Amino acid sequence: MTEHKWISQSDDKFKYQMLSRLQSDCNYYLGNGGRSKRALWAESEEKQIEAMKELWNSFADDEKPEWLTWQDILNYEAKMIV
């Protein structure tokens, strides 16, 4: 487990909300946020993506969010970690 252990052990509702928050942060970071690390919950591109991956993987296969795929997360990673 990573340093975000408390997140993945939270209830599903919180995990969906947190994953949505992290996604919103990424969108802002890549847009109006001017690529400022301060726009990210984790204050680091690497840690932000790591938290998103951990959250996404914490869901059972039939509970993974339809609004954010694994490929979406990899696309954020490619855009944010240069």
N, C-alpha and C positions, 0 to 999 in steps of 0.2 A: 504494500500500500504506500501511497505517497503521503505528503504532508497534508493533503486534503481529506484524510480518512473520515473526518466528522461529516463531510458533505455526503459521501457515498453511503454512509450509514444512516442518513436521515430518511424520513418517510418520502414516498414517491412524489407527493404533491410538492414538497419543498424542492426536491431534486429537479422536477420539471421547471419550477419557477426559477431556480438558480441557473439552470442551463439556458433558459430564455434570457435571463439577465446577462450572462456571459456572452451570448450571441449578440445581444443588443450593444454591449460594450464593444465587441469586435466591429460591428457595423459603424458605430460612431468613430472608433479609432481610425478606420479606413476612410471615413468620409470627413465630416465636419470637425472631428477631433484632431485632425492634422497629425495623425500617427503619434500622438502623445501617450506615453506609457501611463500617465496619470488618469487617462480615460478608461483604463482597464482595472477591473476588480482586483486582479492579481498583481498589478503594477509591473508586469513583465510579460512579454509576448509568449515566451516559452511556458511560463507557469499558467498563463491563461489557457493556452491550448491543452496543456497537461490536465488541468482541472476539467475542461470540457470533455476530453477523452475519458477520464475516469468516471465522470457522471454518466456519460452516454453508455459506457460499458457496464455500469452498475444496474442497468435495467435488463430484465429478462428479454429474450428475443422478441416475444410478442407484445412487449410493452415499450419498446424503443420508440422515441418520438418520430412521427411522420414528418414533422415540420423541420427536422434537422437530421440529415443523414450523416453517416460516417464520412462519406465523400465531401459533404459540406464542411465538416471540421477540417479535413485535410486541405481543402481549398483555402480556408482561413489561414491555416498554418503556412501554406505556400505564399500567401499574400503578405503575411505579417512577419514571418521570420525570413529575412533576406540574407 
